[in-house]
């Protein structure tokens, strides 16, 4: 139970997306993950994403369900899932598209975390 309270990995995609202004206003280091719960590529990437996010407990992980007509994903020009945006104070500093291993995610986060 305690690990759930301090775990920064968001396990489920939120179907309610924040406004772009809310994302731009984020402080600190954040990873915004775009994908879909039914997407097999997203499902396959979860263990790698989870392991790296948990290595960085101060990194905020926001998991957004994306799809046709979803304005947040379009504002970031998301084309493939999963796509992870690494943000520093709301500004994109790295992007990982369809990660197949933890090292690519780790490298992106290590640029600022």
Long-range contacts (C-beta under 8 A, 24 or more apart in sequence): 6-57, 7-54, 8-53, 8-54, 8-56, 8-57, 8-58, 8-59, 8-60, 8-61, 9-49, 9-50, 9-53, 9-54, 9-61, 10-61, 10-62, 10-63, 11-50, 11-63, 12-37, 12-63, 13-37, 13-63, 13-64, 13-65, 14-62, 14-63, 14-64, 14-65, 15-65, 17-64, 17-65, 17-70, 17-71, 17-72, 17-73, 18-62, 18-64, 18-72, 19-72, 20-71, 20-72, 20-75, 23-62, 23-72, 23-87, 23-90, 24-90, 24-91, 25-90, 26-60, 26-87, 26-89, 26-90, 27-89, 27-90, 28-58, 28-59, 28-60, 28-88, 28-89, 29-56, 29-58, 29-59, 29-60, 29-86, 29-87, 29-88, 29-109, 29-112, 29-113, 30-59, 30-60, 30-61, 30-62, 30-86, 30-87, 30-90, 31-59, 31-60, 31-61, 31-62, 31-84, 31-85, 31-86, 31-87, 31-109, 32-62, 32-64, 32-76, 32-84, 32-85, 32-87, 33-61, 33-62, 33-63, 33-64, 33-82, 33-83, 33-84, 33-85, 34-64, 34-66, 34-72, 34-73, 34-76, 34-78, 34-81, 34-82, 34-83, 34-84, 34-85, 35-63, 35-64, 35-65, 35-66, 35-81, 35-82, 35-83, 36-65, 36-66, 36-67, 36-81, 37-65, 39-81, 39-82, 41-81, 41-82, 41-98, 42-81, 42-82, 45-82, 45-98, 45-99, 45-100, 48-99, 48-100, 48-101, 48-102, 48-105, 49-82, 49-84, 49-99, 49-105, 51-102, 52-102, 52-105, 52-106, 52-109, 55-106, 56-109, 56-113, 58-113, 59-109, 59-113, 84-108, 86-111, 86-112, 88-112
